[in-house]
Amino acid sequence: MPQNTVKAFGPFGFNAANLSAAFVLMSTASGINETPYMASMIVIDNESDQSVAISYNNDQNAIQNVGPTSILPLPFQTNNQPNSHVSLLPKGTTFYIAGSKGTGYIYITIYY
C-alpha cells in the first residue's frame, strides 16, 4: 500500500545583520537559493529582533510580513495528499527578504 510522507528541506537562514531596505536573495551556506522540490508548505521562523518582508514569487514584491520572534506557516497544498504533485509552490521558487538591520536569524524550512 502506498504511503504519503512529508520531508523537510532546511531550515536555511539569513543573518538579520545583512538585512536592508532593498530585497536581497536568500540562499543557503552551500549556495542553494531556490526550492529543489515542489513545496506543500513553508515555515518562516523569524528569530531576529526586526520585522521582515518576504517574497516567494520569484520577484521582489513583499508578500508576507513576519514580526520579530514570530513563526509563520504557509500551506500550499490543501484537500489532497502530500506528494500528489498538486503543490502550489513550484520547484525553483526563490525567496527574497528585506528589513532593517538587526540581530538574530530568519529561517525558512520547505516541506515537500
Beta strands, then each sheet from edge to edge (+ up, - down):
strand 1: 8-15
strand 2: 24-25
strand 3: 41-46
strand 4: 52-55
strand 5: 64-66
strand 6: 70-75
strand 7: 96-99
strand 8: 105-111
sheet 1: 1+ 8- 3+ 6-
sheet 2: 2+ 7- 4+ 5-
end
